Amino acid sequence: MIPAPFDYVAADSAEHAIELLVSRGEDAKILAGGHSLLPMMKLRLAAPGVLIDIARIAGLAGIRAEGDELVIGATTRHADLAASDLVRAQAPLLAHSASLVGDPQIRHRGTIGGSLAHADPAADLPMALVALGGSVELAGPDGTRLVSAEDFFTGFFETALAPDELLTAIRVPCRPGALWGYQKFVRRANDWAIVGAAAVAGRIALANMGPTPIRAHAAERALAEGASAEQAAELAADGTSPGTDIHADRAYREHLARVLTARALAGRHA
Ligand SMILES: Cc1cc2nc3c(=O)[nH]c(=O)nc-3n(C[C@H](O)[C@H](O)[C@H](O)COP(=O)(O)OP(=O)(O)OC[C@H]3O[C@@H](n4cnc5c(N)ncnc54)[C@H](O)[C@@H]3O)c2cc1C
């Protein structure tokens, strides 16, 4: 449980972090809350030559409203999202999902940018962002680009981030008053979802039903065509590709997707 040797640099601005990413190439890894990266390094599943710490960069954390969107800095902690009056009013699904991440220690260290960049298909915030139709700002040596949450997650623990890019902010459409529901099925408190379902204003996203967080398109189409929530939820597993592990096999995950989607569409919160 001891990581391979590595260098450590505390970046003092986003530009500095990007310069370091460019100069150190694939040998470098961004360090945010460290709650996914450090366990991987201790298990030697990751062995970066240099960690670029972005946790103290002023301006990378914080939450503000801009037009009809929330703009959330990449190093905003899960606990701050969960406690934010602005997020609770404008995107309550996001605040609620952040409140269910791990335990208080994890929520006070882990960051939304780290969770999205890590791209665990069982994680809470990636599913929430896909359900909300959010997007991410990626900054690199050639400037900044905006990528939708759905395009950002490209595979199992894989994203659209290039090795020299930094995720700087998350944009979330404000949806005050929209009916939403959030369901996370776990065996023990603090676990990742065996399956998760998040619904808001007719959009449905699922966690752990494939290599990335995914939309339940068949169920969404049925809703749009006038089906009841129960009828639509029956289609929640269509087009998904869940795996089998010690917690659940494929058929059980498909069953969970249908049950949890029905609950989420009814506006219930796990
Ligand atoms: C015991 C335990 C239980 C947990 N339970 C849950 C849970 O129930 N639900 C859940 O969703 N998560 C859970 N997590 C994960 C937690 O949410 C982490 O905080 C999160 O996945 C990673 O955020 P971080 O800030 O710690 O990122 P780090 O660990 O610092 O980084 C993770 C990865 O993202 C990259 N990265 C980080 N920030 C950026 C950035 N701004 N730009 C580009 N790349 C970046 C890093 O290089 C690294 O590859 C748990 C973790 C632990 C240890």
The ligand as a Gaussian input file, in Angstrom:
#p B3LYP/6-31G(d) Opt

LIG

0 1
 C      -13.979000       5.213000       0.637000
 C      -14.463000       6.018000      -0.536000
 C      -15.827000       6.030000      -0.810000
 C      -16.310000       6.761000      -1.898000
 N      -17.648000       6.741000      -2.165000
 C      -18.125000       7.379000      -3.252000
 C      -19.518000       7.371000      -3.551000
 O      -20.345000       6.817000      -2.814000
 N      -19.921000       8.006000      -4.682000
 C      -19.052000       8.651000      -5.495000
 O      -19.476000       9.220000      -6.492000
 N      -17.725000       8.713000      -5.222000
 C      -17.246000       8.088000      -4.120000
 N      -15.899000       8.159000      -3.843000
 C      -14.996000       8.907000      -4.743000
 C      -14.934000      10.396000      -4.315000
 O      -16.107000      11.032000      -4.774000
 C      -13.725000      11.135000      -4.916000
 O      -13.670000      12.358000      -4.238000
 C      -13.800000      11.468000      -6.384000
 O      -14.054000      10.323000      -7.169000
 C      -12.468000      12.026000      -6.877000
 O      -12.376000      13.375000      -6.522000
 P      -11.001000      13.934000      -5.994000
 O      -11.161000      15.396000      -5.938000
 O      -10.674000      13.219000      -4.738000
 O      -10.026000      13.580000      -7.196000
 P       -8.545000      12.995000      -7.220000
 O       -8.505000      11.688000      -6.521000
 O       -7.567000      14.022000      -6.800000
 O       -8.398000      12.771000      -8.801000
 C       -9.134000      11.769000      -9.463000
 C       -8.724000      11.753000     -10.948000
 O       -9.184000      12.922000     -11.612000
 C       -8.076000      13.678000     -12.125000
 N       -8.433000      15.077000     -11.887000
 C       -8.854000      15.599000     -10.709000
 N       -9.224000      16.877000     -10.870000
 C       -9.022000      17.173000     -12.177000
 C       -9.214000      18.347000     -12.959000
 N       -9.739000      19.468000     -12.436000
 N       -8.893000      18.298000     -14.275000
 C       -8.396000      17.166000     -14.822000
 N       -8.198000      16.015000     -14.131000
 C       -8.513000      16.016000     -12.820000
 C       -6.869000      13.175000     -11.371000
 O       -5.678000      13.345000     -12.128000
 C       -7.215000      11.720000     -11.171000
 O       -6.966000      10.995000     -12.349000
 C      -15.405000       7.480000      -2.727000
 C      -14.033000       7.492000      -2.432000
 C      -13.557000       6.768000      -1.347000
 C      -12.100000       6.810000      -1.050000

